Amino acid sequence: MKMVMRLLKIGFALTLLITVIIFPSVSVAGEQQSLEYKLKALYIVRLAAFITWPENSENQTFKICIDSSDQIASQLRQMSVSKIKGRKLEIIDPPVDASISQCSVLYLLHGQVKPLLVHMPVLTVSSQENFAEQGGMIEFYIDRNKVRMKANLHAVNKAGIKLSSKLIRLLSIVEPLEKRDD
């Protein structure tokens, strides 16, 4: 009987130890991912201060187009930002036609930049691997547990968008795949 009690105590102790070790790491991982989404949302909003779009007096709003199911969209909605560059901020689902040109920023959760967008002044942003090399403008990536950004200046220039030198210094500049083949 003593042996059974001892085994039960050891089993209980092991279960408790495993619970203490595993569950906090799950919680920390969840918190890190939540922080990642918050940082990306903040970067999207703060990027605007370092970017100049071609003049368009018709746009009364600054539209960030992002899939509403994306965690970053959720974080954007929770932020207490109502204006960007003096214009009312709207966070909307991306249009699927040419009216996408009304977006100031387009965050792509999946897929590539459509040829329709190449010459439109819409800043394309994503967290997809190799997004910038494949024609996107700014790509978020994780390096040493920090959110970093890559930029495809060729795509930015084609769209007539200007990045400040301060922003460019913070970016890793990449060449587009199509240009590498030349």
N, C-alpha and C positions, 0 to 999 in steps of 0.2 A: 504494500500500500504506500509506503514511504517513497518507493521508487516511482510509482505512478504520479504521486503528488509532485515529486521533484521534476519529472518529465513535463507535467502540466505547467509548472512554474517556468521551466526553461522555454517551453513552447510559447507561453504568454509573453515572456521577456523578449523572445525573438520576434514575435508578431509586433509588439510595441516598438522595438528597435527599427524594424523594417518600415512601419508606419511613420515613425518620426523622420526617417531618412528619405523616404519616397515622397510623401505628401508635401513637405515644404519645397522640394525641388520642382514638383508639378506646379505649385503655386507661384514660385519664382519664375518659372518658364512662362506661365500665363501672364504674370506681371510684366516680364520683359517684352513679350509680344504686344501687350497693350501699350507699353511705353513706345515701342517701335511705331505703332500706328499713330500715336499722338505726335511723335516727332515728325513723321512724314506729313501729317496734316499741317503741323506748324510750318514746316519747310515750304509746303505748297503756298501757304498764305504769305510767308515772309519773302519768298522768291520775287513776288511782284514788285517789291521796293527796288529791286536791282535789275529790272527788266523794262525795256521800252518797247511798246507795241506801236505799229504805224498808227497815225492819227485816224480816229473814226468817231466823229462827233455824234453819230447816231446811237452809239452804245451808251445808255444811261446806267447800265448795270455791268458789274464785273462778274462774269459767269464762270464758275468752276464746274465743269461737266465730269461727272463721276458716277459709276454704277452705284445706285442707292443701297445695294446689298453689301458693298465693300466696307470693311472695318474703318478704312480711312475716311469714307464719307460720313460714317457715324461720328467719328472724332471731329470732323470739320463742323458738323451741325452742333456739337456741344461747345465749340469755341465761342467766345463772346466777341466775335469780330462781325461788325455789320457793314463796314465799308473797306474797300481796298482801292487805293489810288484815287480817293475822293468819290468813288462810285459805289452804289449799293451792291452788296455781295449777295449773289444767288448761287445756291448749290443745287444743280439739276442733273437728271439722268441725261446722258449724251444723246442728241438727236442722231438719227440714222441717215439723214440725207444732207444735202448741201447747206442746210441751215446750221450745220455744225460750226460754220464760220462765226456764229454769234458767241461761241465759247472763247474765253480768254485763255483758259487752261483746260486741257483735256487729259484726265488721268485714265489710262488704259489698264484695266485689270488683266485682260487677255487680248491676244491678237496683235497684229502689226499695224503700223501707221498706214492708212489707206492712201493711195496715190492722190486722191481728191484733196487731201490735207497738205500735201507737200508745199504748195505755194500760198497757203492760207496763214494769216498771222495768229495761229493757235499754238500755244506752247504745249507740246506733247510730253507727258510725264508718265513713268511706269516703274514698277519694281520687278518687271520681268528681266530675267537674265539676258544679256546682250541686246537689250532694247535700243540703247544708243547706237550701237554698231549697226543695227538693222534699220536705221532711219528715224528712230525717236530722238527727241531733243535732250531730255534729262532722264537719267535712270538712277533710282535709289538702289543701293546695295549695302550689305552689311560687311564691315571689315573690323575685326577685333572688337566685336560687340558694339560697334558704333554705326549709325546710319551715315553713309557717305553718298556722294553724287558723282555721276559721270555725265559728260555732255558731248554731244555731237554738234560742233559749231557749224559744220557744213549744213546740216538740217536747219539750224537756227537762222543762219544767213539766208537760205533759200526762202524762208517764210517772212523775211523782212523784219525779224525781231532782233533787238540789240540787247546784249548782256553787258552789265557794267564790269569794269576791270576788277572791282572788288569781288564780285561773284565768280568771275573766271578763275581768280586765284584759289578759290575754294574747291574747284571742280577738277576731276581727272578728265582730261580731254582725250577722246577716242576718235579714230578715223572710221568713217562708214565702210561697211564691207564692200559696197559697190566701188568705192574710190580705191580700195586696196587692190582690186583686180586690174585697175588701169595700168 
